[in-house]
Amino acid sequence: RETAAGLATFTAMVRASSSDVSPTPAESKARLQQSFSGYPAAVQYIIQQVPASTIYENAIIDVDVLEPKWSKGSVVVIGDAAHAMTPALGQGANLGLEDAAELV
């Protein structure tokens, strides 16, 4: 998606066996290139054009479910805090609204 004149952002997700992130930008780029080496040339070209210093690598991990209790006293956990999921799903706000509607 275009964020400003001449700038674009993209997101790539890769299933990994650990939550380790690369210690340097160059290693992040190398991991990205290796992970997508079997993809079409256009994808590889885009990755080649990205300066390593602009790559943000973040581990996304599973968290334990809060069941059976999501509240204590007058405090209730809703939305992303109660239903953790990967950012690409874009469901955090929706779940927060659904949770709030159930509480009303």
C-alpha positions in Angstrom: 0.0 0.0 0.0 1.3 3.5 -0.7 2.0 5.5 2.5 3.7 8.6 1.0 5.0 9.8 -2.3 7.6 7.2 -3.5 7.2 5.0 -0.4 5.4 1.6 -0.2 5.0 -0.9 2.6 4.4 -4.7 2.4 4.0 -7.4 5.0 5.5 -10.9 4.7 4.8 -13.7 7.1 6.8 -16.9 7.4 6.2 -19.8 9.7 9.3 -20.4 11.7 10.3 -23.0 14.2 11.4 -20.5 16.8 10.6 -16.9 18.0 14.2 -15.7 17.3 14.6 -12.7 15.1 17.6 -11.9 13.1 20.2 -9.9 15.1 21.1 -7.6 12.2 19.2 -5.9 9.3 21.4 -7.7 6.8 20.5 -11.1 8.3 16.8 -10.1 8.3 17.1 -9.4 4.6 18.9 -12.6 4.0 16.3 -14.6 5.8 13.5 -12.8 3.8 15.3 -13.6 0.5 15.8 -17.2 1.5 12.2 -17.7 2.7 10.8 -16.3 -0.6 13.4 -17.8 -3.0 10.9 -20.1 -4.6 8.4 -17.3 -5.3 8.0 -15.5 -8.7 10.8 -13.2 -9.9 8.7 -10.1 -9.2 8.5 -11.0 -5.5 12.3 -11.6 -5.4 12.9 -8.3 -7.2 10.8 -6.3 -4.7 12.8 -7.9 -1.8 16.1 -7.1 -3.5 15.1 -3.4 -3.8 14.3 -3.0 -0.1 17.2 -1.6 1.9 18.1 -3.9 4.8 18.0 -1.0 7.2 14.2 -0.6 6.6 13.2 -4.2 7.3 11.3 -4.7 10.5 11.3 -8.3 11.7 9.1 -9.3 14.5 8.3 -12.7 16.0 4.6 -13.5 16.4 3.9 -16.3 18.9 0.9 -18.1 20.3 -0.3 -17.1 23.7 -2.3 -19.0 26.3 -6.1 -18.5 26.2 -7.5 -16.6 29.2 -10.3 -19.0 29.8 -12.2 -19.5 31.9 -12.0 -16.0 33.4 -11.7 -12.7 31.5 -12.7 -10.4 34.3 -11.8 -9.6 37.9 -14.0 -7.2 39.8 -14.9 -4.2 37.6 -12.1 -4.9 35.1 -12.8 -6.9 31.9 -10.4 -7.9 29.2 -11.8 -7.5 25.6 -10.6 -7.3 22.0 -7.0 -8.1 21.2 -6.2 -8.5 24.9 -8.6 -11.3 25.2 -8.4 -12.8 21.7 -4.8 -12.6 20.6 -4.3 -13.3 17.0 -1.9 -12.5 14.2 -1.9 -8.9 12.9 -2.7 -9.9 9.3 -6.2 -11.0 10.3 -7.2 -7.5 11.2 -9.8 -8.8 13.6 -8.8 -7.0 16.9 -11.1 -4.1 16.7 -14.0 -6.3 15.5 -13.6 -8.6 18.4 -13.5 -5.7 20.8 -16.8 -4.4 19.4 -18.3 -7.8 19.6 -17.1 -8.2 23.2 -18.5 -4.8 24.1 -21.8 -5.6 22.5 -22.1 -8.8 24.6 -21.4 -6.8 27.8 -24.2 -4.3 27.1 
